[in-house]
Amino acid sequence: PDGVFLSSPYCNVFHRCIFGSRFDFRCARGNNVSYDLWWNQQTNVCDWPCRVQCTNQLFGSTTSTQQVQSESLAFFNNDCRAYPRIF
């Protein structure tokens, strides 16, 4: 289904599904800080980490092995039907 979904392995990456195609986004860095905002599943926006409950790892950390284009779209032909609808 179309909508916005949290990336299961990363707190700072979210997916937007449009017409069954998945687009991956990385939350931007907060103003005047050196870390990324995290995806807030309740408000559907990137938010301060202290306002988000997420125990997953962060994309871009030293333990991360998957690649997503930083703070921009990364196009994938993945099928979005596997994600639960958020809105």
C-alpha positions as a Python dict, from the first residue, in 0.01 Angstrom:
ca = {
    (1, 'P'): (0, 0, 0),
    (2, 'D'): (101, 361, -46),
    (3, 'G'): (217, 557, 259),
    (4, 'V'): (519, 625, 479),
    (5, 'F'): (689, 352, 681),
    (6, 'L'): (979, 321, 925),
    (7, 'S'): (1283, 138, 793),
    (8, 'S'): (1296, -174, 1007),
    (9, 'P'): (1675, -180, 1065),
    (10, 'Y'): (1737, 197, 1103),
    (11, 'C'): (1587, 473, 1321),
    (12, 'N'): (1693, 752, 1083),
    (13, 'V'): (1567, 602, 753),
    (14, 'F'): (1208, 584, 633),
    (15, 'H'): (1032, 458, 320),
    (16, 'R'): (767, 631, 112),
    (17, 'C'): (561, 402, -109),
    (18, 'I'): (398, 558, -415),
    (19, 'F'): (198, 345, -659),
    (20, 'G'): (367, 32, -525),
    (21, 'S'): (726, 160, -566),
    (22, 'R'): (944, 221, -259),
    (23, 'F'): (1163, 529, -219),
    (24, 'D'): (1411, 539, 71),
    (25, 'F'): (1488, 860, 261),
    (26, 'R'): (1735, 943, 535),
    (27, 'C'): (1632, 1203, 791),
    (28, 'A'): (1842, 1519, 774),
    (29, 'R'): (2072, 1639, 1049),
    (30, 'G'): (1918, 1863, 1311),
    (31, 'N'): (2006, 2233, 1314),
    (32, 'N'): (2340, 2302, 1486),
    (33, 'V'): (2394, 1937, 1583),
    (34, 'S'): (2613, 1663, 1439),
    (35, 'Y'): (2354, 1384, 1435),
    (36, 'D'): (2054, 1282, 1225),
    (37, 'L'): (1696, 1325, 1331),
    (38, 'W'): (1496, 1001, 1368),
    (39, 'W'): (1175, 897, 1197),
    (40, 'N'): (878, 946, 1429),
    (41, 'Q'): (622, 681, 1336),
    (42, 'Q'): (346, 854, 1537),
    (43, 'T'): (374, 1198, 1376),
    (44, 'N'): (514, 1087, 1035),
    (45, 'V'): (803, 1337, 1044),
    (46, 'C'): (1174, 1331, 1123),
    (47, 'D'): (1205, 1434, 1487),
    (48, 'W'): (1456, 1477, 1770),
    (49, 'P'): (1580, 1137, 1899),
    (50, 'C'): (1460, 1218, 2252),
    (51, 'R'): (1102, 1227, 2121),
    (52, 'V'): (1120, 894, 1935),
    (53, 'Q'): (1120, 544, 2077),
    (54, 'C'): (1351, 342, 1853),
    (55, 'T'): (1601, 77, 1958),
    (56, 'N'): (1729, 1, 1607),
    (57, 'Q'): (2071, 104, 1478),
    (58, 'L'): (2134, 424, 1283),
    (59, 'F'): (2216, 427, 913),
    (60, 'G'): (2564, 568, 868),
    (61, 'S'): (2696, 426, 1194),
    (62, 'T'): (3006, 209, 1195),
    (63, 'T'): (2795, -108, 1223),
    (64, 'S'): (2580, -19, 922),
    (65, 'T'): (2641, -227, 610),
    (66, 'Q'): (2348, -125, 389),
    (67, 'Q'): (2373, 174, 152),
    (68, 'V'): (2115, 451, 117),
    (69, 'Q'): (2190, 785, -48),
    (70, 'S'): (2247, 1040, 226),
    (71, 'E'): (1956, 1282, 280),
    (72, 'S'): (1811, 1215, -65),
    (73, 'L'): (1607, 965, -262),
    (74, 'A'): (1740, 621, -330),
    (75, 'F'): (1523, 451, -590),
    (76, 'F'): (1441, 85, -549),
    (77, 'N'): (1196, -131, -737),
    (78, 'N'): (1090, -304, -416),
    (79, 'D'): (728, -398, -376),
    (80, 'C'): (550, -196, -106),
    (81, 'R'): (268, -444, -57),
    (82, 'A'): (463, -601, 232),
    (83, 'Y'): (433, -286, 449),
    (84, 'P'): (135, -211, 673),
    (85, 'R'): (-54, 103, 574),
    (86, 'I'): (20, 408, 798),
    (87, 'F'): (-200, 677, 636),
}
